[in-house]
Amino acid sequence: MNSLKSTSLPPLVLASGSAIRKRLLKNAQLPVITLLPNFDEGAKEAFSAEETARFNAEGKAKSVYLRALETYGQEVIVIGSDQVCCLASGEQLHKPGTTENAIKQLSQASGQLLTFTTSLALMVGHQIHASLTTECRVKLRDLDHSEICEYVAADQPLASAGSFHAEGAGQRLIESIETEDINILYGLPLLALLKALRDLDRVPGYSLPNQS
C-alpha cells in the first residue's frame, strides 16, 4: 500500500503550544493544527521519568481529542508528546519557570550526562493507538556561574526541561549528544511518529514547490 497520501487528508492535531514541535512537523511537511491541552503535567510527581513522560503525553492527547473530533471529524489524529530531563542521579529537572530556578538547574547539570526521556502518544478513534518512549543523552560542558547567568539572561529557557534550548543558543553548553533521532532532544520523536503514521497509512504526499 502506498504510504504517501494526498495532502487533503484531515490535518494532524498537535496537543501542544510548543513552537519547536510545530516547526519540526512543518519541516517534515506534515500539515498540523495546534490545540492547547487542558492538562495538569504535575499530577504524578512520584512517577519515574518514563512513566511521567508517557502519562503526560497521553493526557495531553486525551485532553484535546473531543475538541479536535468536533472540529475536524472522525479520522482526526491527535499527537501528544512530553519530555522529562534527569540528572545522572535520576533527579528530574522540570521546567524552571524562573530565572533563579534555571540558573540553579544548570549549575546542577554542569559537567553531567543528562537523560532526556521523550514520549509520544497518538490518539485515533477514541483510543490511544500508539504510545512509546525514547531517550537521548546529553553531556554538558563544565560551566562556570558567569556563563550560566549570561546564557539564561540571553536565551530565557524558562519553559524548557533542563533549562536550555538545545535547538538554539543552548547548543553552546553541550559537549556531546547520544541519540538515534536528534528530534527527541527537541521534544518530539519525529522518526517514530513518521513510522506510526505510515502504519496508519496517513502520511501525506510531499508539497511541491511553486512553479512560476
C-alpha positions as CSV (number, residue, x, y, z in Angstrom):
1,M,0.0,0.0,0.0
2,N,1.3,3.4,-0.9
3,S,2.1,5.3,2.3
4,L,2.1,8.7,0.7
5,K,-1.4,10.1,0.6
6,S,-3.0,13.3,-0.8
7,T,-2.2,16.4,1.1
8,S,-6.0,16.8,1.5
9,L,-6.0,14.3,4.4
10,P,-7.6,15.6,7.7
11,P,-4.8,17.5,9.5
12,L,-2.9,16.2,12.4
13,V,-3.7,17.9,15.6
14,L,-0.8,18.6,17.9
15,A,-1.8,18.8,21.6
16,S,0.8,21.4,22.5
17,G,1.7,25.1,22.4
18,S,5.3,24.3,21.6
19,A,6.6,26.3,18.7
20,I,9.6,23.9,18.2
21,R,7.3,20.8,18.0
22,K,5.1,22.6,15.4
23,R,8.2,23.6,13.4
24,L,9.5,20.1,13.4
25,L,6.2,18.8,11.9
26,K,6.1,21.7,9.4
27,N,9.7,21.0,8.3
28,A,8.7,17.3,7.7
29,Q,5.8,18.6,5.5
30,L,3.2,17.2,7.9
31,P,0.2,19.6,8.0
32,V,-0.7,20.3,11.6
33,I,-3.2,22.2,13.7
34,T,-2.3,23.1,17.3
35,L,-4.7,22.9,20.2
36,L,-3.6,23.8,23.7
37,P,-4.1,20.9,26.1
38,N,-6.0,21.4,29.3
39,F,-4.0,19.0,31.4
40,D,-2.0,19.2,34.7
41,E,1.5,18.0,33.9
42,G,2.5,18.0,37.6
43,A,-0.2,15.5,38.7
44,K,2.1,12.5,39.1
45,E,5.3,13.7,40.8
46,A,6.2,10.2,42.2
47,F,6.4,8.6,38.8
48,S,9.7,7.6,37.1
49,A,10.8,9.7,34.2
50,E,9.4,7.2,31.6
51,E,6.1,7.0,33.5
52,T,5.8,10.8,33.8
53,A,6.6,11.4,30.1
54,R,4.1,8.7,29.0
55,F,1.4,9.9,31.4
56,N,1.7,13.5,30.3
57,A,1.9,12.7,26.5
58,E,-1.3,10.5,26.7
59,G,-3.0,13.0,29.0
60,K,-2.3,15.9,26.6
61,A,-3.7,13.9,23.6
62,K,-6.8,12.9,25.5
63,S,-7.5,16.4,26.8
64,V,-7.9,17.9,23.3
65,Y,-9.3,14.9,21.4
66,L,-13.1,15.7,21.8
67,R,-12.4,19.3,20.7
68,A,-10.4,18.0,17.7
69,L,-13.1,15.4,16.8
70,E,-15.9,18.0,16.8
71,T,-13.9,20.4,14.6
72,Y,-12.1,18.0,12.2
73,G,-14.1,14.8,12.1
74,Q,-13.8,11.1,12.9
75,E,-10.5,10.5,11.2
76,V,-8.6,13.1,13.2
77,I,-5.2,12.0,14.7
78,V,-4.1,13.8,17.8
79,I,-0.5,13.9,18.8
80,G,0.6,14.2,22.4
81,S,4.3,14.5,23.4
82,D,6.2,15.2,26.6
83,Q,9.8,15.3,27.8
84,V,11.4,14.8,31.1
85,C,15.1,15.7,31.8
86,C,17.0,13.8,34.5
87,L,20.4,14.3,36.2
88,A,22.8,11.3,36.4
89,S,21.3,10.7,39.9
90,G,17.9,10.2,38.5
91,E,16.5,13.5,39.8
92,Q,14.0,15.0,37.4
93,L,14.5,18.6,36.2
94,H,11.2,20.2,35.4
95,K,10.5,23.4,33.6
96,P,12.3,26.0,35.7
97,G,9.7,28.8,35.4
98,T,12.0,31.5,36.8
99,T,15.5,32.8,36.1
100,E,16.6,31.7,39.6
101,N,15.5,28.1,39.1
102,A,17.1,28.0,35.6
103,I,20.4,29.1,37.0
104,K,20.1,26.5,39.8
105,Q,19.3,23.7,37.3
106,L,22.2,24.5,35.0
107,S,24.6,24.7,38.0
108,Q,23.4,21.2,39.0
109,A,23.7,19.9,35.4
110,S,27.1,21.4,34.7
111,G,29.5,18.6,33.5
112,Q,26.9,16.0,33.9
113,L,25.4,13.4,31.5
114,L,21.7,14.2,31.3
115,T,19.0,11.9,30.0
116,F,16.0,13.3,28.1
117,T,13.1,10.9,28.1
118,T,10.5,11.8,25.5
119,S,7.1,10.2,25.0
120,L,4.8,10.2,22.0
121,A,1.1,9.3,22.1
122,L,-1.2,9.1,19.1
123,M,-5.0,9.1,19.7
124,V,-7.2,7.8,16.9
125,G,-10.8,6.6,17.1
126,H,-11.3,7.5,20.8
127,Q,-8.3,5.4,21.9
128,I,-4.6,5.6,22.2
129,H,-3.3,4.0,19.0
130,A,0.4,4.3,19.7
131,S,2.3,5.2,22.9
132,L,6.1,5.0,23.0
133,T,9.0,6.4,24.9
134,T,12.5,7.2,23.7
135,E,15.7,8.6,25.3
136,C,18.5,10.9,24.3
137,R,21.6,11.6,26.4
138,V,23.4,14.9,26.5
139,K,26.7,15.7,28.1
140,L,27.1,19.3,29.2
141,R,30.4,21.1,29.4
142,D,31.8,22.3,32.7
143,L,30.0,25.6,33.0
144,D,31.1,28.5,35.3
145,H,28.5,30.6,37.1
146,S,29.0,33.7,34.9
147,E,28.4,31.8,31.7
148,I,25.3,30.2,33.1
149,C,23.9,33.5,34.2
150,E,24.7,35.1,30.8
151,Y,23.1,32.3,28.9
152,V,19.9,32.3,30.9
153,A,19.6,36.1,30.6
154,A,20.1,35.9,26.8
155,D,18.0,32.8,25.9
156,Q,15.3,32.7,28.6
157,P,14.9,28.9,28.7
158,L,12.3,29.1,31.4
159,A,9.8,26.7,29.8
160,S,12.4,24.1,28.9
161,A,13.1,20.9,30.9
162,G,16.8,21.1,31.8
163,S,16.9,24.9,31.4
164,F,18.4,25.2,27.9
165,H,17.2,25.4,24.3
166,A,19.1,22.6,22.6
167,E,17.8,23.8,19.2
168,G,19.1,27.3,19.8
169,A,21.9,29.0,21.8
170,G,21.8,26.2,24.3
171,Q,23.9,24.2,21.9
172,R,26.9,26.2,23.1
173,L,26.5,24.5,26.5
174,I,26.7,20.9,25.1
175,E,29.8,18.7,24.9
176,S,28.2,15.7,23.2
177,I,24.9,14.1,22.3
178,E,23.9,10.4,22.1
179,T,20.7,9.8,20.1
180,E,19.1,7.9,17.3
181,D,17.0,10.9,16.4
182,I,18.0,14.5,17.2
183,N,14.4,15.5,17.3
184,I,14.0,13.5,20.6
185,L,16.1,16.2,22.2
186,Y,13.8,18.9,20.8
187,G,10.8,17.2,22.4
188,L,9.3,15.1,19.6
189,P,10.4,11.6,18.5
190,L,9.8,12.5,14.8
191,L,11.1,9.3,13.2
192,A,8.9,7.2,15.5
193,L,5.9,9.5,14.7
194,L,6.5,9.1,10.9
195,K,6.6,5.3,11.3
196,A,3.4,5.3,13.3
197,L,1.7,7.4,10.6
198,R,3.0,5.1,7.9
199,D,1.5,2.1,9.8
200,L,-1.9,4.0,9.8
201,D,-1.4,4.9,6.1
202,R,-1.7,8.5,7.0
203,V,1.5,10.1,5.7
204,P,0.5,12.9,3.2
205,G,2.2,13.5,-0.1
206,Y,5.1,15.9,-0.5
207,S,4.3,19.5,-1.2
208,L,5.9,20.6,-4.5
209,P,7.5,24.0,-4.7
210,N,5.5,26.7,-6.6
211,Q,6.5,26.8,-10.2
212,S,6.5,30.3,-11.7
